[in-house]
Amino acid sequence: MLTEQPYLKRALSGVLALEPYSPGMPIEELQRRLGVANAIKLASNENPLGPSPLVRAALAEHAASGNVALYPDGGGFRLKKKIAEFHNIEPERITLGNGSNDIIEFLARVFLGPGRKALFSSYCFAVYPLAALAQNAESVVVPALPADDPVMPYGHDLNEFEKALADDISVVLLANPNNPTGTWLLPDQLEKFIARVPPSTLVVLDEAYIEYLGASQKPDSRAWLDRYPNLVITRTFSKAYGLAGLRAGYSLSHPSVADLLNRVRQPFNLNMLALLAAEHALGDQAHVRRAVELNTHEMARLRAELKMLGLTVLPSQANFITIGFGREAAPIHKGLLERGVIVRPMASYQMPQFLRVSIGTETENSRFLEALKEVLAA
Ligand SMILES: *Cc1c(COP(=O)(O)O)cnc(C)c1O
């Protein structure tokens, strides 16, 4: 179909080559496709507790008012003020995104394009190669740590990143902890790497899962911003803050980078309810702590149970675990779907023997384990 129309040759070759991001299956879609009722979704690393009660109250009050007829504050003044206080940073260094995905797109639009290069790891977040390709930029992919690495199998390999650094790389992207592997980097090593990135190359540190990283391994990346003007940190409200459905994220960077990112940002990229919810979410850190505690506890339980089933579980300090089955995981994925449990297949990440499972509530996790045992026994 894509070859028939003559105008298609006018489309960017990168867009023609692009295979769109395939998100976790929504619960409704499983119901539509397989007629399965009471499905649970452990496929997109959402917060099983949902948003803070403060967020729910603010949304209920605001959504019922007539205010939605007005455009939102395009500058996001109040949210930026909250973020600035939270990180002790100037508002000029903040860029708001419709999710942190939006920020990655701004970075690609400003710093990538034909003849430009982006550097990232294999088994990295799927959005990085897509953002580069959509701009007709070139992707340089460094190998990850090997499957048999004793500490961090499939994790980012900073030595390989360092070897690949070159003056013609526009942007380096890395996530800590990483999705889809759950693996993480130690603060000292990460800072050493950032220090070695040429000042003319931007380094994007994606901290979508930073809240889940144990205290002793959580870097003070905010402090690095003062030392490395080429560093961009991205954060999201989609994971620990429980606002995935509303779409809100942000970046912290040098003001000159924020200025450029804000030039390509749609004037109203965050809607009014997302702005409001993010503001209240940031103010309820006790809710974040509850989510992290539940996650830590349930992750340990799941890991132990999965090990007893003889499965490989990658090290993770995020809100999901990536499970290796030692065989094609597609039939297991299908079996789980038929039992109303939606998890994430990893074939598009070149990990066809793995499934990624978000940590849910205790009830959801138990239901996943029961379904998995049935599927493995079948
Ligand atoms: C989920 C995720 C994000 C955040 O996406 P949003 O657009 O903020 O919902 C960013 N990076 C990684 C690695 C993620 O897994």
The ligand as an SDF file (V2000), in Angstrom:
LIG
                    3D

 15 15  0  0  0  0  0  0  0  0999 V2000
    8.0890    5.0000   30.5180 C   0  0  0  0  0  0  0  0  0  0  0  0
    9.3920    5.5840   30.0900 C   0  0  0  0  0  0  0  0  0  0  0  0
    9.5080    6.9380   29.8340 C   0  0  0  0  0  0  0  0  0  0  0  0
    8.3750    7.8740   30.1090 C   0  0  0  0  0  0  0  0  0  0  0  0
    7.4890    7.9860   29.1190 O   0  0  0  0  0  0  0  0  0  0  0  0
    6.3690    9.1210   29.2720 P   0  0  0  0  0  0  0  0  0  0  0  0
    6.3170    9.7060   27.9120 O   0  0  0  0  0  0  0  0  0  0  0  0
    6.8590   10.1100   30.2760 O   0  0  0  0  0  0  0  0  0  0  0  0
    5.1360    8.4370   29.6890 O   0  0  0  0  0  0  0  0  0  0  0  0
   10.7310    7.4520   29.4490 C   0  0  0  0  0  0  0  0  0  0  0  0
   11.8050    6.6670   29.3460 N   0  0  0  0  0  0  0  0  0  0  0  0
   11.7450    5.3620   29.6140 C   0  0  0  0  0  0  0  0  0  0  0  0
   12.9720    4.5510   29.5510 C   0  0  0  0  0  0  0  0  0  0  0  0
   10.5280    4.7800   29.9770 C   0  0  0  0  0  0  0  0  0  0  0  0
   10.4490    3.4780   30.2010 O   0  0  0  0  0  0  0  0  0  0  0  0
  1  2  1  0
  2  3  1  0
  2 14  2  0
  3  4  1  0
  3 10  2  0
  4  5  1  0
  5  6  1  0
  6  7  2  0
  6  8  1  0
  6  9  1  0
 10 11  1  0
 11 12  2  0
 12 13  1  0
 12 14  1  0
 14 15  1  0
M  END
$$$$
